[in-house]
Each structure stands twice: as C-alpha cells, then as structure tokens.
Amino acid sequence: MAIPRVTVLTSGRGSNLAALLAAERVGRLGGTIATVIGNRPSIPALAIADAHGVPGIVVPQQAYADRDAFDAALATAIDTSEADLVVLAGFM
C-alpha cells in the first residue's frame, strides 16, 4: 500500500505545519507531507517547509481579481501537488 501524499495549506507562522512534520518524523502522521501551499510569499511556514525539504507553492490571494479566481488557482495548485489528502493547517 502506498504512503498517502499530504498537501498542507497554511497562512502563517507554521506552528501547525511544524507539528505535522514532527508527527511524520516519528511515524504518527500516516502519510508524507509532499507539498505546502501558502497564500502569501513571506509566511514563516514556507521557510519551515523549505528547511524540511518540502516543496512550497505560493498562491497569493491578492494577485486575483476575486475569490472565485483565487479558489480556481488554489484548486489547480492542489491538483498539481497530486495529493491524496489535503490538510488545512491555519489556512486563512
């Protein structure tokens, strides 16, 4: 059985992401964090992901004309991550 790929969506400091990464490290997550998606380029969570070798994607909300356009871009990023599971960890 394949290990589920987890994509984490986050917006801030990264404390929830850090807890998920710690759980993964000791085998308690039940999957592997494959991608982290943030809605602002400067959030500390993306630096945490990078420090753990997890690719980060930024989908900046302010770059889109409205919520529908942002949601569509976010859905595309999630699809691109090929996630089996999406976790909201302090996202918006």
Phi, psi and omega per residue, in radians:
M1 nan 2.300 -3.115
A2 -1.266 2.579 3.081
I3 -1.333 2.213 -3.128
P4 -1.067 2.398 3.066
R5 -1.558 2.241 -3.085
V6 -1.945 2.301 2.972
T7 -1.900 2.258 -3.117
V8 -1.886 2.231 3.051
L9 -1.768 2.285 -3.073
T10 -2.559 2.774 -3.106
S11 -2.278 -0.020 -2.970
G12 -2.486 -2.308 -2.991
R13 -1.090 -0.597 3.136
G14 1.740 0.196 -3.132
S15 -1.127 -0.667 3.085
N16 -1.181 -0.722 3.093
L17 -1.075 -0.760 3.130
A18 -1.051 -0.696 3.114
A19 -1.148 -0.694 3.093
L20 -1.138 -0.732 3.111
L21 -1.124 -0.668 3.096
A22 -1.136 -0.717 3.101
A23 -1.120 -0.680 3.097
E24 -1.108 -0.749 -3.086
R25 -1.042 -0.585 -3.124
V26 -1.744 0.182 3.059
G27 1.384 0.379 -3.104
R28 -1.846 0.041 -3.100
L29 -1.496 -0.574 -3.088
G30 1.392 0.297 3.124
G31 -3.016 -3.069 3.105
T32 -2.174 2.324 3.120
I33 -1.331 1.963 -3.035
A34 -1.733 -0.471 -3.069
T35 -2.674 2.556 3.000
V36 -2.132 2.294 3.123
I37 -2.047 2.230 3.096
G38 -2.094 2.783 -3.121
N39 -1.781 0.046 3.061
R40 -2.489 2.425 -3.040
P41 -1.199 -0.414 -3.009
S42 -1.735 0.195 -3.088
I43 -1.244 2.446 3.131
P44 -1.040 -0.477 3.140
A45 -1.011 -0.639 3.137
L46 -1.192 -0.587 3.063
A47 -1.185 -0.655 3.088
I48 -1.105 -0.797 3.116
A49 -1.021 -0.817 -3.131
D50 -1.065 -0.708 -3.140
A51 -1.124 -0.414 3.116
H52 -1.729 0.128 3.113
G53 1.300 0.356 3.140
V54 -1.726 2.180 -3.138
P55 -1.090 2.456 3.095
G56 -1.998 2.538 3.076
I57 -2.186 2.385 3.083
V58 -1.918 2.209 3.023
V59 -2.094 1.570 -3.026
P60 -1.280 2.004 -3.061
Q61 -0.974 -0.710 -3.084
Q62 -1.179 -0.204 -3.135
A63 -1.406 -0.087 -3.064
Y64 -1.995 2.545 -3.046
A65 -1.125 -0.559 -3.118
D66 -2.704 3.086 -3.078
R67 -1.132 -0.646 3.131
D68 -1.078 -0.721 3.127
A69 -1.169 -0.713 3.088
F70 -1.099 -0.806 -3.139
D71 -1.046 -0.677 3.120
A72 -1.145 -0.742 3.117
A73 -1.148 -0.675 3.108
L74 -1.132 -0.740 3.105
A75 -1.078 -0.679 3.106
T76 -1.123 -0.747 3.114
A77 -1.102 -0.710 3.108
I78 -1.120 -0.783 3.108
D79 -1.050 -0.715 3.141
T80 -1.100 -0.546 -3.115
S81 -1.276 -0.215 3.139
E82 0.949 0.753 -3.104
A83 -1.318 2.519 2.944
D84 -1.572 -0.405 -3.092
L85 -2.549 2.411 3.081
V86 -2.011 2.261 -3.123
V87 -2.053 2.249 3.047
L88 -1.603 2.006 -3.088
A89 -2.090 1.404 -3.094
G90 1.328 0.459 -3.085
F91 -1.436 2.091 3.064
M92 0.795 nan nan
